[in-house]
Amino acid sequence: MAEQFLQTLFTPSVLNAQAHYYGRCAAPGSPSGNDPLTDEERLFIEARDSFYLASITENGWPYMQHRGGAPAFLRVLSPTQLAFADYKGNRQLLTTGNLAVNNRVTLFLMDYPRRERLKILGHARVEDARQHPELVTQLAEPAVRGLVERIFFVEVLSFDWNCPKYITPRYTAAEVEAAVAPLRQRIAELEAQLKT
């Protein structure tokens, strides 16, 4: 676990809750700065086709949205910077508005089949895609470039891998099809043998 993650989130009230329920608290040390992503995080991020993005509303409420696209649509530009193209949607612009007041975000990435999850803390900014066509070309696949309205950049503060406990494995249609394809092939072979 990256040190800055605990330093940021283990506030006095969290430490008090730990002491209340467990008789002790895990006070973090003093990290020296942001925690850069390693190759392990980069590979995990690049394999995802979706993630959840949490921001904070102007009146203090947490707000979470789903983001999806082709695998690797969330790009790792460097060990401390992520970016993604944001597509035309329901026109509410809740996250975009929230970031105008408070740039803190959390990204929550899941790999359900492997029961792995990665949480990323960061500071985000939004750029108008109309003013940066070169970024749209860099960050979006040709088929969806016309749908891009904004570009999000996230400066990574820290990250944390969670334990797999209580994650129910879930599979995409493509993953299920890949798993059953050999069975279908074997069934076809057996049916052909029965006919002869």
Order of alpha helices (4+ residues) and beta strands (2+ residues): alpha-alpha-alpha-beta-beta-beta-beta-alpha-beta-beta-alpha-beta-alpha
